[in-house]
Amino acid sequence: MLIDSTVLTKEKKLQVEDKVGLPFSIWDSLKLKGIGSTKLNISAYSSGFKSILEQNNDINYCNIELRPKGIIIHLNKRATRYSWVVPYYQLSLFYSDDFSFHSNGQFLRIQKDSLSKKSRPFINKIIQQKAQILKP
């Protein structure tokens, strides 16, 4: 689910919470040693992101927020913030030349560079959370 989250209405907020859960409390955030990634460079994306990410020629960045039942990938373009809400059961991660996040036929590829190396422990945290939530 891709939404304009610049100004979250009550309905949008409820939709996000229904998909990925309420935000972690401060205590839970401390136990997890952080719930947000650093800034990450986007190297490629699917057609669903084209209208958002091709608004200008700036470098495309994102950051990831961890939630109890999924992740939210935030994209900032000009004065607008977009959020890609992905529950764990729809999330696929691939690690090759780039990191790839896939869901429902859409994807974002994160460039492997110094920024992504700093976020590697956070990516591992996403994998661990997904495994913990989806274990039988």
Summary of the structure (lengths in Angstrom):
residues: 136
radius of gyration: 14.4
end to end distance: 25.4
largest distance: 45.0
contacts: 372
relative contact order: 0.20
helix: 35%
strand: 35%
